[in-house]
Amino acid sequence: MQRFLPKKKLRRSGIWSLLALLALSVAVVSLVFTALSWGHTRSLSHSLQTLQDRLVQVDLQREATVQLLMEQQDLQQKRAKRAAGLKRNRKRKAVVAAHFEIKPENTAGAASSHIITGWTEVNLNTSTAVKYSPSTGRFTVLTDGLYYLYCRIHFMERESAYLKLQVYLGTAPLFSCLQSYGTTPSSSPSTKLGDFYSCHVSGLVRLTAAEQLTVQTFGGTNLRPRHDLNYFGLFQVK
């Protein structure tokens, strides 16, 4: 029996060596698998983190795009409101003006009384500022406002030494032009040139609707028969 004991010990030693080698192999395989799994997990985790970062960027870009679109829409609405307001203001603030002339055929007798008559309105394609009465020679104001008024009369006169042009507001003189001329031959370079004299008045005036304006001079004065020399007008400035 003593002969067989070393063989048993040797056999057991070989088995344990084989088991140890197998265990070592399993440990190595497990380590390799663990390393591969850890690398794959790390790569997957990095990919997930990258995907999350990209999703965050996309979400931020989406929010920025939506904000930009909302700002552009708001800006367009403001522009549309501003344009509509300007259009309403233009309609509301239509040009108010009027211009009158005395045609050559109407100059005879236009100043037969102290109020000059015979005016003809020139179409300006604007809202008229006054309404003219041919029978009385009065201009009735239609719209309240601050106006610039102008008037010029060209006289053809030999006998009178004084000429007058006045624009009246109601019964009070508003603008006046008074001139004196000599009637002797020595006072004028020539009789022909001395026949014609002009007066001009202009200025700012605040007018109220229903007030009346008249252009006045000395009664019986003659006017030069040219429409471009005898005119009256006004336009609203505010």
GIBELJO-V274624 format. One line per field, one symbol per residue. ss: DSSP state (a for helix, b for strand, c for the rest). phi: phi as a letter, one per 20 degrees, with the letter a starting at -180 (. if undefined). burial: + if it has 9 or more other C-alpha atoms within 8 Angstrom, else -. A space follows every 50 residues. Layout:
ss=???
phi=???
burial=???
This chain:
ss=caaaaaaaaaaaaaaaaaaaaaaaaaaaaaaaaaaaaaaaaaaaaaaaaa aaaaaaaaaaaaaaaaaaaaaaaaaaaaaaaaaaaaaaaaaacccbbbbb bbcaaaccccccccbcccbbbcccccbbcbbbbccccbbbbcccbbbbbb bbbbbbcccccbbbbbbbbccbbbbbbbbbccccaaacccccaaabbbbb bbbbbbbccccbbbbbccccccbcccccccbbbbbbcc
phi=.ffeffffffffffffffffffffffffffffffffffffffffffffff ffffffffffffffffffffffffffffffffffffffffffdffdbbbc cdfgfdffnfdfdfefcnfcfefdlcffecdedffdmedefdcfqecddb bbcdecbdeeeccbccdddmddfdcccccccfdegfecgbfffffdcccc carebeddgnfcdcdcbffnfedffbffdcbbaabfda
burial=-------------------------------------------------- ---------------------------------------------+++++ ++++-+++-++++++++++------++++++--+--++++++++++++++ +++++++---+-+++++++---+-++++--+-+----+-----++++-++ ++----+++-+++++++++++++++++-++++++++--
